Amino acid sequence: MRGAELERAIVDAAPALLGYFVHRVRNAEDAADLVSETLIAAWKSVRRMPRHPEQARMWLFGIARNVLRHHGRTMARRDALTMRLAGALAAAPATDPDKALDIRAAVGALPPEHAELVRLVHWDGFTLEEAAIHLGIPASTARSRHARAKQLLREALAPSPARG
């Protein structure tokens, strides 16, 4: 019974909810996602929905306001993280782009279980033990794979007469 009432309230309020979000967020895709989040939240709390249609509409907009506030906090955190990352990248020592591409290609050419271990340890800062836990393998296996991966990378990245 409450589902039918919610459905009627949604049908009546959906265009206005979309407009509410379109006027408050950066792009229409976000607005559509926020309408969806609002409808999911409304469905989860349908038992609290007022019976009177106008009150149900206002209840939906109350949910929408909370969804929008959560979205705003999420966007602020994402933007702050982006700024910190940009600062870290700007402060990082410059690398030779060709060498970086060579390294990326060499790691990509490793067997998948070796490549992921190298990425976790050398790119993501995991210890071998942490990487082993993450990959669900014994630490001894991680150590032997890491040693093999380093050997394969040395061979792949060694200067050859053709490469100079």
C-alpha positions, -999 to 999 in steps of 0.1 A, spaced: 0 0 0 27 25 10 46 16 -22 18 28 -44 16 60 -24 53 65 -28 51 58 -65 24 85 -69 44 110 -49 75 102 -71 56 106 -103 43 139 -92 76 152 -77 103 137 -100 104 166 -126 106 191 -98 133 171 -80 153 170 -111 150 207 -115 160 212 -79 192 193 -84 200 208 -119 200 243 -104 224 232 -76 250 209 -90 277 212 -117 262 190 -144 230 173 -154 245 138 -150 251 145 -113 215 159 -110 201 127 -124 222 106 -101 211 126 -71 174 121 -81 181 84 -81 198 86 -47 168 105 -34 143 79 -47 163 51 -31 165 69 2 127 75 0 120 39 -8 141 28 22 121 51 46 87 48 30 71 40 63 79 76 74 63 91 44 33 114 52 0 104 38 -11 138 26 2 143 -10 16 178 -4 33 167 28 47 136 9 61 160 -17 78 181 10 91 150 26 107 140 -7 123 174 -10 136 171 26 153 138 15 166 156 -16 181 183 6 200 158 27 212 140 -4 224 173 -18 242 181 14 260 148 14 269 153 -23 283 187 -14 305 173 13 317 145 -10 326 170 -37 344 192 -13 365 162 -1 372 151 -36 382 186 -46 405 189 -16 421 156 -25 426 166 -61 443 198 -49 466 178 -26 474 154 -54 481 182 -78 505 197 -52 522 164 -47 526 159 -84 540 193 -89 566 187 -61 576 153 -74 609 151 -92 606 152 -130 610 119 -148 621 113 -183 587 105 -201 604 80 -224 619 62 -195 586 62 -177 569 47 -207 596 21 -209 591 11 -173 554 10 -176 556 -12 -207 581 -35 -190 559 -39 -160 529 -44 -182 548 -72 -200 554 -91 -168 531 -121 -160 500 -106 -144 508 -119 -109 543 -104 -110 531 -71 -125 505 -65 -98 530 -73 -71 555 -48 -86 528 -21 -88 517 -26 -52 552 -25 -38 569 1 -60 540 23 -71 516 21 -42 541 19 -13 530 -15 1 556 -37 19 560 -72 4 541 -86 34 512 -61 29 511 -69 -8 511 -106 0 481 -101 23 463 -79 -3 469 -106 -30 460 -134 -7 493 -152 -11 520 -164 13 548 -138 20 573 -163 8 556 -165 -26 555 -127 -27 592 -126 -20 601 -151 -48 577 -135 -73 592 -101 -65 628 -114 -70 617 -129 -103 599 -97 -114 630 -76 -106 652 -100 -127 628 -98 -156 626 -60 -154 664 -57 -153 666 -78 -184 638 -58 -201 653 -24 -192 689 -32 -198 705 -11 -225 710 -30 -257 731 -20 -287 699 -12 -306 685 9 -278 717 27 -270 
